[in-house]
Amino acid sequence: MASLSRLARLGLAPEELDRLGRQMGDIIAAVGKLAGADVSQVDPTSQVGGLSNVTRPDEVVAGLSAEEALANAATQEAGLLRVPAIQ
C-alpha cells in the first residue's frame, strides 16, 4: 500500500497507510468470495439493459469564436490561452 500511495503521490501518513491497507484487504477478500459463487446455471450476458441507443442526431452547430472562448481567460498570448508550464 505504501508504494502504491507513493506512485499516486498521495502523501499518506503511516497510520493512514495501515488503516487503508486493512480496508483494501477487506475489499479484496470480499471480491475473492465471488470466485466461489456457482454460476454454472447462469447464461452469459453481454447486454443487460436492452439494446436501444439513446443518442441524439449528429448535427453541426456553431461553436464559440476565438474571442468568445478567450473572453474570461486569466492570461492569453497571441490569441491563445496561456497556462503555467507543467513541471
C-alpha positions, 0 to 999 in steps of 0.5 A, a space after each residue: 500500500 505504501 508504494 502504491 500511495 507513493 506512485 499516486 503521490 498521495 502523501 499518506 501518513 503511516 497510520 493512514 497507510 495501515 488503516 487503508 491497507 486493512 480496508 483494501 484487504 477487506 475489499 479484496 477478500 470480499 471480491 475473492 468470495 465471488 470466485 466461489 459463487 456457482 454460476 454454472 446455471 447462469 447464461 452469459 450476458 453481454 447486454 443487460 439493459 436492452 439494446 436501444 441507443 439513446 443518442 441524439 442526431 449528429 448535427 453541426 452547430 456553431 461553436 464559440 469564436 476565438 474571442 468568445 472562448 478567450 473572453 474570461 481567460 486569466 492570461 492569453 498570448 497571441 490569441 491563445 490561452 496561456 497556462 503555467 508550464 507543467 513541471 
